[in-house]
Amino acid sequence: MAAIAFDRFEDSLELLNPLKGFAPERQRIEVYRDPLLGHTSVYNPAIEEGLKVFLNEVDRELIARLAEESAKTCVFCPERVAGVARFPDDLIPGRVVKIGEAVAFPNLIAMGGHHSVAIVSRAHFLELHQLSPELIGNAWLALREVEAAVRQRDPTAAWTTVHGNYLFPAGASLMHPHFQMLIGSAPYTQHARLAEACRGYLEREGTRYHDDLLQQERATGDRYIAATGRWHWLAAFSPLGSNEILAVHENEGDLLRVDEGELRDLAQGLASILRLYQDLGHMSFNYTLYTRREPETPDGFQCLLRIFTRQNPAATYRSDDFYLQKGLQTELMLHRPEALAARARGYFPRG
């Protein structure tokens, strides 16, 4: 096993703090670099003292009003779902896929060669703890059924990502819980970077990166959280988003080679993380599950899920994506990954 280097660097800032009577203060800045992709994240211990600057409290009156108003015209609600787009019969018999409360269908405005949506629940709005493993798992199974049909028809459909944009700060156009899936002949930027880095690591080291990462993280225990079946959960050392948690499949890189039980294990873990996020005071999140068609030659790629929080909906909402993320591709960490992992462990059964 190759040793993975978890590099972090320090800098500091001196100021006269007006909140402390202009007393001299030195703030320590920590910069974390991702071992595989090289992106950076920054942490300032002072951020935990002033966390409300970056995380407004949930405005429940606003949420209740938005939920009530948007439900009146929501096309994903059961009384209007007959109006969503449909698949051709020769691709999906019945034109939509239904599993439990989940309904999967093509996106009306596609962002890829194959772009699908899965309604997660009949309910128009759910608190994070109400996004249960059953609801999540059924939505994923419905999307995977679509992926299987697309693969059979389109031999170039090799790259698949599954996504969640929960509530408006995460980019959702509708409040109703739903997931999306993109399938294409070529990977988009982050997917391509991930796949290329995994391939390069395998060629260079002779082992798969995420195998080595999991072995090393489990040995130290600093950021490793738990396992749900063959999925392993850990806090990202250098996150791409706030409070980022990773899930890695210990073997497969192709979603169609992951069986139903394993997909439900992933749903169980995601539901646990969503309960953590709610208890940390968050309501909005994004996730992406990266997969690809199994290649003829091993390429070192393993299924990877990234999930992170977004700003809470509020009347005074401001985006938590600013120059740091958009211009510098550097994330602001609200908690150290080790502290986040320690907190997350309490949401998984002890194994």
N, C-alpha and C positions, 0 to 999 in steps of 0.2 A: 504494500500500500504506500502510495506517495503521500508525504506529509503536506497538508494544505496550510498555507501561511495566512493567518488572519491579521492583516496589517491595519494598524491604527496610528494616527499621528496627532500631535497636540499643538495648539497655538493658544495665545492668550490676548486679552484686551483689557486695558486699564481705563477706568472712567470714574467720574464723581457721580454717585448715584443719587438723584433727587428724591427717590423714595426712601432713602436712608439719611436724610439731612445732608446730602452731597458728600457723604463720607467716601474716601477712596475705596475702590473695589477692583479686584482683578478677576475677570471671568475666564474660565478655562474652556477652550473649544476642542472637541474631539472629532476627528475625521476618520471614518471607517471606509475601507476599500474592499469591494466584493472580490473574493479570491478567483472566481471564474470569469466574470465579465468586466471587472475593473471599474465599475461605476462607484461613485462615492456617496456617502451619507454623512450628515453632520449632526453632532449632539452637543448641547450646552447644558450642563447640570442645572443652571439657573432656570431652564425652561419649565422644570417641574414645579417650581415655586410660582411661576406666572403662567400656568398652563391655560387658564381661562382666556388669555390673550389669543391663543391659537384654537381653543375649543369652546365655542359658545355653548351654553346649556340648551337642552332640547326645549323648544317652545311648543308645549303640548297643545295649547289652545290653537296655535297656528296649524299644527299637524292635523288636529281633529277637523278644523274648518276646511283645509285643503282636501282631506280625505272625503268629507261629505260632499263638497262641491264637485270634485273630479269624478266621483262615482256616478254622477248623474249622466255623464256622457262617455264613460269608459268602455271602449270596445272589447276589453279583456274580461269584463264582468259577464257572468253566465247568461244574462238576458240579452246580451248583444254579441256574444262570441261567434254567432253564426255569420257575422259580417267580416270576419278576418279573412286574409288571403288563404288560398288552398293550393295544395300540391296537385300536379296532374295525376290522374288515376293510374297511369302506367308507371309512375314512380312510387306513389303511396296509395294503395287501394283504400278507398274511404276518404282520401284527400287530406286528412289530418291524422295525427297519432294521439290517442288518448290512453293514459295510464293513470288510474286514480283520478285526482283532481287536475293532473297535468294535461295540457293540450299543446301539441307542437304543430307548427305551420310555417310557411315561408314568410320572411320579413317583407313588408310592402315596399320598402326602399332598401335594396340590397347594397351591402358594402363588401361583397366578395362574390366569387363564382357561385357559391351555394351559401345562403344566409338564412338561418332558421331562428324562430322564436319559440320558447316554451312558456306558457302561462303556468305559474307554480301552484296557485291556489285559487279557489273560488272566491275567497275573501279579497276585497279590494285593497285592504291595508293590513299588514301584520307587524307587530313588534318583532325585534330580532329573535327573541326567545321563542316566538311562535313559528318561526321557520324551522319546522321539525325535520328530522332525518327522513321521514317518510315522504314529505312534500318535496324536499330537495332531491331525494333519490328517484322519485317518480319522474320529475322533470328531466333529470339526466338520462334516465332510461328511455324516455320518449325521444330525446334528441339523439341518443345513440342509435335508435331504430331508424331515424332519418339518415344518420351517417352511413349505416349499413346499406341502405337503399341507394344512396348517392354513390358510394364506392362501387357498387355492382354495375351502375350505369356509366360512371365516368372514371376511366382508369387513371386519369391525371389528378384525381381528387386525393391528394396525399397528405395535406397539412390541415389539421383541425385544431381550433381553439374554442373553448366554451367560456362564456363570460357572464358576470352579473354586475349590473349597475343598479344599486338600490337607492332609490329616492333621487331627487333633483340634484343635490350636490355631487352625486356620483355620475351624473350625465343621463339619468333615466328621463325619457320623454313622457312616460306614463308612471303613475304612482303604483299601479297594480303590480304585485310581485311577478317578475318574469326573468328568464335567462335567455341568452342568445348563443348561437353557434355559427362560426365561420369555417368553411371548408374551401380550400383552393389548391391550385396546382403549384403554387410557390408560397413560401412563408413570408409573413410581414416582418418588419424590421426586428422587433425584439425576439420573435420566434426564431428568425434566421440567426441572430447573434447567439442565442442559446444553443441551437443545434450545432452551429459551427464550433463553438467553444467546447461542447461535449465531445465532438468528433476529434478536435485537436488534442484534447486532454487524453483521450483513449490512445491516439497514435503516439503521443509523447511518453505517456506513463505506462501504457499497457493495461490500465484499469479504468473503470468508469468513474467519472468525477463524483456523481452523487452517491455511489457506493462508498467511496473514500470519505466523502463529507459525512455521511451518516455514521460510519464507523468511528470517525474522529469525534464527532459531536456527541455520540452516545458514550464514548469513553470519558470525555471531560464532564458531560452533564450540564454544562453552563447554559446552552441554548436548546438542547433537546427537550421536547415536551412529553411525547407519548406516541404509541402506535395504535392504529385502529386497523386490525388485520394486517395487510401487507403495505399499508400506507404509514409513513412516518412523518411526524409533525415537529417542527422546530421554528424558533424565532429566527428571522433573517438577520445575518450579521451586519450586512449593509443593505438596508431595505430600499425598495423602489417606491414605497408608500408608507404612510404612518402606521405604526403598530403591525408591520407586515409579518405574517406567519406563512411558512412554506409547508406543503405536503408533498412527499416524494414517494412514488411507487417503488418498491424494492427491486422490481425486475422489469416490468413492461413499459414500453414507450408508446404503445398503440392502444387507444381507448377501446377498440373493438376486440382486443385480446384480454381485456379486463372483464371478468365475469360479473354477473349481477350482484352477487354477494360482496365482491370487492368494491363495486361502485356504491353500494349501500354503506359499506365501511367508511368510504370517503365522505358520504353524506353525514354520517354520524359524527365524524371529526369536525366537519364544517359547522354543523349545528352547535357543537361545543364551543368553537371559536366565536360564533355569533353571540352566545350567551356571555362569554368573556367580554366582548366588545360592548354589549349593552350595560354590563356592570361597571365598565370603565367610563360610561357616560356617552357612548356613541350610538348613532342610529343609522348612519349611511355608510356604505362600503362598496368596493369593487373587488371582483376576483377574476382571474384568468386561469384556465386549465390548459396547459400546452401539451399536445399529443401529435403524433404523425404516424403514417402508414409504416408498418414494419418493413425495413429495407432488406434486400438480399444479403448485404454485407453489414455486420454489426457496426453501429455508429456511435455507441455510447450514450444514446439518448434515453431518458426515463421520463415517464409522465410526471409533470410538475404542476402543482397548483400554488398560485400566489394570491393571498387575500390581504387587503389593508383597508383601514378606515378612511372616511372622508369627513369633511366638515358637517356639522349638524345643521339641518334646516332651521332657519330663523328669519324673522322679519329683517334683521340687520345682517343677513348672511354676507360673508365674503368668501371667495374661493380660497381653498388651502393649497392650490396649485399656483405658484407665483414664479418670479424670475429664477429662484433657486432650482425649481424642478424643470421649468420649460426652457430656460436659457442655459443653465449649467448642468442639467441632468443630474442634480444632486438632491437627495431627499433630506428633509428635516425630521429628525427622530424625536418623538415626544417622550419616549422611554428608552433606556438601554435595552438591547435585545435580551440580555441575561435576566433583567428584572421582568420583562414581558413574559419570557418563558416560565419563570418561577410562578408568576401569577396564573398563567394558562394551565399549568399542570393540575390545578385544582378542579378543572372543568372536564377532566378525563378520568375514567375509572382507573384505579391503581392496578397495574399488572405485575 
